[in-house]
Amino acid sequence: MTSDTYVIYIDEKLDNPSHGTVKLAEKRMGRMIQHIAIVETLKRMKSKSTFQFILMKMNVKLDGLNLMNGNISQL
């Protein structure tokens, strides 16, 4: 999916009825939407990997390349 707009939609919980609506809007409008459940995210923010995962997922959705351990020789 190519788009010039990236939306981060922050919701209270991921199981809210809005999740289906958000994903439908993503498909219909051709916009990339990252749905983040704030309750779950805050519970897991004690771990650096949660924030890293969100950033890596954003990067991939924007056609970026994720490299682990800073190994740029893969480019």
Summary of the structure (lengths in Angstrom):
residues: 75
radius of gyration: 14.2
end to end distance: 22.5
largest distance: 43.7
contacts: 155
relative contact order: 0.18
helix: 52%
strand: 16%
